[in-house]
Amino acid sequence: MMQISIENIKEREDPYQRFIDSLRNKESRRKYPRLLHKFLKLIPNKIYEDSLGNQPNDQEVSTLANCFVNLSKKDPTLAHNIVAAFIKEEKKLVESGELNPNTLPNHVKPIRTLLDSNAVPIHWKSLHNLYPRPKNTEDRAYTREELQRMIEASPELTDKLLIELFSSGGFRLEAWDYFTWKDVVFFKNNDGTYKGAALLVYRGDPESYWTFISPEACQTLDHYREVWKSEIMRYPKPDEPLIKTVRFPVVRRLNALGVRRRIQKIVHKIGLRPPLEEGKKRHQVPLDHGFRKYFNTMMRRAKVNYLDKEDMMGHSVGLEKHYERYQEEDFERFPEYQKAIPFLTISDSERLRIQNQDLVKEKTELEKINEQNKIQRDELARINQVLDNLVKERDQEEKFSYPERN
């Protein structure tokens, strides 16, 4: 029988380990420790000496984090003032043009995560009031023409597939570290062609969600599956990575870092990311996030329901994530996604095929409506004829029942 012992209650975890354990997102686990370390190294040892009576033994992030948590628990006001001083220094960088105001909050998030994970009470609202006014980002999405050029310049089928999945699914870069073949659920038309597919993002993670991919991406993925069989002598297993690296003869995942490197080579090849101009720190199109921006833009142009779009991007909107309007396994959002398929399709010929397919479908439906209308008209004419005959018979009967008098 499970019991909670006194030893377990008294046992104290390492504060820095609590911070690490609280990071559920893989990208956060990669970035937050580095950003936290940068902040902690700015705190003078004298502050620890005056508050705790001792100094950190070394400059390791775990050591500094533990000392800062101990200081914060002893004197929350002092911790508040330290974070406020850090924000003010960051604001100076914003004012000098060295830091984007939208980036500053991201530098504070690791600090809050460290203190929150160790139950240190800090009045964060007053600190957030110190933030500079955010500005509209100048980043933009990839255009369809740029995606077409990227595919034309793709040396391998893997690269083409990455671009089509990335742009039609709208997921983040770190999702590539999760995808397996069982995460894809294909939808087909009666003639066997692809309607599209559902794609599970972050399987096994509390933040997992479903999005969809285009018929174009489905066709390329099906082709990729056949190439996989020709190379490995079998089809991929459900638990195997969706995209494998081409560097090794055995099946190994092409992870997010590998995907980023391949995309980077392609965009450089087509001249999309030239050396930055003097004074600029970022390119006009984010390397990986540009696909997600493309997805978001095309969904808006297709007038997809806002809440459905946000769900397909893994965003929480109010209580929407807590009170689902749909059963996810029924994929009831797919009809909304279908509105955007012509916008998300990269190939001109494929987009034309989809448009022709839609026209044929509309023509077929119109023909069915016309046929139904014809049947109704014929039935109405038959009923009118029956009524006319009944009227004639009644008039005839009345004529014989009441003969004319001379």
N, C-alpha and C positions, 0 to 999 in steps of 0.2 A: 504494500500500500504506500502511495506517495505521501511524503511528509515534508514539511518546511522546518528545517532544523535551525537552532540558534546560530550555529556556525555559518549556515548559508546567509542568514540575515546580516550577520556581522561582517561577512566577507565583502570586501570592497573591490570593485573592478578598477582597473587602470583608467583614469579619466580620458586619456587619448584613445584607448581601445573602445570606450563607449562612443566616442566621436566617430570612429571608423565603422563600428557596428550600426550606427544610425544612418549611414549613407547607403540607401537602397539603390540609387541610380548609378550605373557603372561609370558614366561620364563624371558624375560628382565624385566618385571614389578616386578618379584619376586627377581631377583638378583641385578639389578642396584642400587636400593635405599641402600641396605646393603653395596655394594662396594663403593658407593659415600660417604656414612657416614664415612666409614673407612678412606678415603682420607681426608675429611673435618676436622676430629678430629685431624689430624696431623698438621694443620696450627696453629701456635702460635697466641694467642689473641693479642700480641703486634703488629703483622702485621696489624690487623684490626684497632688497636688504632692509629698507625702511619698514615694509609691511609685514614680511614673514620672518625677518631676522636672519635670512640666508639667501644665497644666490644660486641660480641653476648650475648644476655640475658641468654641463656642456651645452652646446647650441643645437642639439638634435631636436627635431620637431616634437617628439614624444615628451622629452624632458621639459621643454619650454611650455608645452600645452598643459602638462600636469601642474607646473608652477603657476601658470596664469589662472587655472581653475581654482587652485588653493587660495590664491590672492582674491579672486572674485567672490568666493564663498565667505571669506573673512571680511571683505570690504566691497560690497556690490557697487557702492557709489564711486569708489576709486576705479573699478573696472569700467563703469559707465563713462567716466571721464577719459579713460585711456582710449576707449573705442571712439568717443566724440573727437578727441584730438587726432586720431587716425583719419576720420572722415574729413576733418577740416584740412588736413594735409593733402588728401586726395582731391578735395575741391580746388586747391591751388593748381594742381595738375590739369584739372578741367578748364580752369580759367586761362591757363597758359596754352591750351590747345593740345596738350600732351596726352590727355585722357578723354575718352568719350563719356559724357555724363550718364549714358545708359549702361556703361560698364561698371561704374562705381558700386552700385548695389551688389553686384556679383562678387566684389572683393570683401563685402561685409558678411555675406551669407555664411561662409565657413566659420566666422567668429561666432555668429548666432547659433549655428549648429553645435559647435563645441560647448557653449554655455547651456543651451537648451537640453542637450543630451546628458548634462551633469546637473540638471535641476537648479541652475543659478538664475535667480530672478533679476532681470534687467528691464528697465523701461524702454522698450525698443521704439515705441511710437515717437518719443522725443528725439531719438537718434535719427529716425527716418525723416523727421522734419528738417534735418540738416542737409539732406541730399540736394544736389543742384536740380534745377528743372530739367526733365528729360527732353530730348530733342528727337524729331522724326529721323529715323535712320535713312541713310542714302543708299543702303543696300537694295538690290533689285533681284528679281528671279531670272533664271535662264529664260531665253526666248525659245520658241519652237524651232526657229531657224538655227540657233546655236546648238540645240540638242541634235538636230539633223546632221550638222557638221561634225559633232562629236561622234555620232554613230558611224558616219562615213569614214572617220579617221580611226575608228576602233580596229586594232589589229586582230583581235580574237572575238569569238562569240561571247566569251565571258564579259567583255567590256560592254558589248551591246546590251546584254541582259542586265547588267548593273544599272545602266542608264534608264532602261525602260521600267525596271522594277522601282528604282529610286523615284522617278518622276511620276509614275502612275499610282504609287502607293503612299507617297507623302510622309514616310517615316523618317526618324532621325538616324544619324550615322551609326550610333552604337547598337541599333537593332540588328545589324549584320552579325553581331556576336551571338545571336540567339536563334536565328532562323534554321529550321529543319524542314525536311520534305513533308512531314505530317502537319506542318503549319499552313499548308496550301490546300484549299478546297475549291476544286474547279466547278464552274457552271457551264453547261453546254446547251446549245439549241437542238431542236429535233433532228437537224441534218448532221449533227456531230461537231459543228464549229463551236468555237468558244464564245460564250457570253462575257466571260470575265472570271475572276476567282476571288475568294475571300482569303485574307492573309492575317494570321495571328502574330501580333507584335509583342515581344518580351514574354514568351511563354514561361510560366512558372514564377513570374515577377508580380508583385501586387499591383503594378501599374500596367499590366498587360491589357491589350485591347485589340479589336478587329478593325482592319481596313480592307481595301479591295485593290485589285490590279486590273489593268485593261486587257481586252482580248489580244491586243498586239503583244503585250508582255507574256501572256499565256502561250501564244504560239512559239515565241522565242524560248520560253522555259521548256516547252515540250521538245523542241529541237535540241536544247541543251541536255535534256534527259537522254535522248538517243545518242548524243555524242559521248555522254558519260558511260553508257553501256558499251560503246565501241572501244573506249579506253580501259575500263575496269572489267569488262566482260560480264557485266550484270547491271541491272537497273539499281538506282540508289535505294537504300533502305529508309523507312519512315523516320528513324531517329538520326540519320546522317545529316550533316550540314547541307543547306540548300545550295550553296556555292562553295566549291572546293578550290583550293589553291592549285595553280598549274605548275608550281615549282617542285612538287614532290610526286612520285609515282603512286603513293598511297593516298587515301582519302584524308585530307586535313582541311579544316575550315579556312576559308579566306576571310579573315577577321576585319573589323572596322578599319584598322590601320592599313591593312593591305588594300582594302577597297579605296580608301582615300588616296593612297599612292597611285593606284591605277587611274583614278579619275584625274589626278593632278597631271600625270603624263599626257593624257588626252587633251586637256584644256590648254596645256602649254603647246602641244603639237599644232593646234588650230589657232594659236596666237591670242587666246582669250584672256590670259593672265600675264601680260608683259610686266617688266620691272616697274615697281611703284614709282610714281612721280615724287619729286622732292616735296616733303611736307605731308604726304599721305602715308597712312599706316595700314590701310586695308584696301582690297580690291573692290570693284563695284559689285561683283557677284560673289557671294560666299561660295567656297569650293563645294561643300557638301550641302549646306543649308539652302543653296540656290535651287535644288530639286524640290525641297519642301515648300519653298516660296512659290515655285511654279505650280505645284499641286494646289496650294491655297488659292492662287490667282485664278486658275482654270475652274476650280469648284465654284468660286464666286461668279465668274462669267457665265457659268452654266445655271446660275440661280439655284444651286443646291441648298436645301434647308440649312440654316445656320447651325443649329444644334447638331444635326447629323454630320455636317462638315467638321465641327469641332470634335465630335466623338471619333470620327475617322482619322483625326490627327492626334488623338490621345490627350486632348485637352479636357480638363474638368470645367464645366460651366454651371456654377451655382450648385443646385441639388441634383443636377442631371445624372451625375455618376452614381448617386446614392439611390435614386428612384428611376431605374431604367424604363424607358418607354417601350423597349423592345426586348424580345428574347434573343440574345446574341447568337445562339446556335441556329436560329431560324434565318439569320441574315436578312432581316426585314429592311435594313437600310440600303440594300443593293439597288432597288429601283431608283433611289435618289442618286446613287453613284452613277447609274447608267446615263443620267442626264449629262454627265461630264465626260463620258467616254470619247465623244468626237473631239472635245477640247484637249483631252489628255493624250490622244493618239499622236505620235510623233511623225510617222511616215505619211506623206501625202497620198500615196496609193492606197494605204490601209485605211486612211480616213475617208477617201473616196469610196472604197469598198463598203465601209460601214454606212455611209450616207446612202449608197445605192441599196444596201440591204434594208435600211430603214424605209426607203421609198417603196421598195417591193412589199414590205410588211404593211405600210400604210395603204398601198394599192390593194393588197389582198383583203385587208380589213374593210376598205371602201367597197370592194366587190361583194363582200359578205353582207354589208349593210344594204347595198343596192338589191342583192338577191332577196334579202329579208323584206325589203320594201316592196319588191315585185310580188312576192308571195302574199303580202298583206293586201296589195292592190287587187290581185286576182281573187283573193278571198272576199274582199269587200264587194267586188263586182259580182261575184257569185251570190253573195247575200242579197245585193240589190236586185239581182235577177229573180231570185226566189221571192222577194217581197213584191216585185212587180207582178209576178205570176199569181201570187196570192190575192193581190188587189184585183186583178183581172177576173179571177175565179169568183171572188166575192161580188163584183159588179155583175157578172153573168148570172149568178144565183139570184141576185136581187131583181134582175130583169124578168126572169121567169116567175118569180114569186109575186110580182106586182105587174100584171099585164096592162097595157095601155087601154083605156076606155074610149069607145067611139063617142 
